[in-house]
């Protein structure tokens, strides 16, 4: 059996598709950053990387998962939130180590290399 990966961090991607959703995402990210230790990334107005919608990334330590993710689940409003763990295997992190809050969306996974050590 391969070694169990170490979860070094989590990302929560706030998904939106228009200016109204962008403002909701800004308010949610600001409120989250006031309450928790998170790093708020850029607010994209186009799909970036594997993400099919406009998004903003919140980064946080693995030990804060139990506080932040339930808070996001309650306060996300109409936003969909894609949460994934962070190991050294991006494909695994974006397929097997995920939680969706709200509706799920198909990701663009062809950019990730398969890690055959799993």
N, C-alpha and C positions, 0 to 999 in steps of 0.2 A: 504494500500500500504506500503511495507517495506521501511525502511530508504534508502536513496540514499547513496551508498558507497562513501567513501572518497578516491580519487586517491592520493596516497602518493608519488608515483614515477612511472617512466616508465623504461622498459628494451627494448633495441633493440638488437636482436640476429643476428649477421652476419653469414650467412650460406655459407659453402664451402665444398668441398669433396676431395680435393687433395692439394698437396704442392703449386701449382700455385695459387689456390684459397686462401690458407692460407696466402700467401704473399700479395695478394690483400687485404685481410681482415686486415692484420697488417698495411698496408699503410693507409687504410680508417680509422681505429681506431686511428692511430697516428694523422692523419690530423684532425679528429673530436675532439680529446683531446686537440690539439693545439688551436682550435677555440672556443670550448665550455667547460663548466664544466661538464665533464662526468668521470665516473670511468670505466676503461677498465679492464675487467676480463681476465681470462686465455683463451688461444687459445687451444681448444680441438682438438685432432686428432682422435676422435671417437665420436659417438653420446652420449650425456649426458642428463640425465633427460628425459623430454618429447620431446627433439629435435631429429629429425630423421637423421640429418647430423652433421658433424663437425661444431663447432660454437664458437663464442666469444660473450660475453655479454657486452653491454654498458649500464650503469645505469645512470639515470639523473633525476633531480627534475621535478615534474609535470609542474611547471611554465615555464620550458625550452622547452616543447614539440613543441611549434609553431616555434621555431628557429631550433631545431635539426632535427626533422623528415623531413621537406622539404629539408634541406641540404643533409640528407642521401638519399632522393629520387633522387636528382640530381647527387650526387657523388658516388653512389653505384656501378657503372659500371655493371659488369656481376653478382655481388653478389645478392642473395636473402636476404631480411632483414625481420625478424619477429619482430614486435613491439607490446608490450602488456602493459596494465596498471598494476599497483600494488595496490591492496586493500588487504583485509584479506581473500580473497576467490580465491585460486589458480585456481580452475576449471573455475570459471567465468572469471578471468583475462586471461586465455589461450584459451578461446572459444568465449566469448562475447565481450571482451575488446581488440580486436586485429586489427591490420592493417598489410597487407602484402605489401612490396615493391618488385616488381618482381613476381616470381612464388611462389605460396603457396605450402605447404607440409603438409601431415597429421602428426599430433603430436601424441605421445604416452600418452594418457590422463588417463589411468587406475590407475595411481599413485595418482591422486587427489581425494579428498573426495567432494561429493556434499554438498553444503551449502544450506539447505532448507529454509533459511530466505529470499530468493529472490522469 
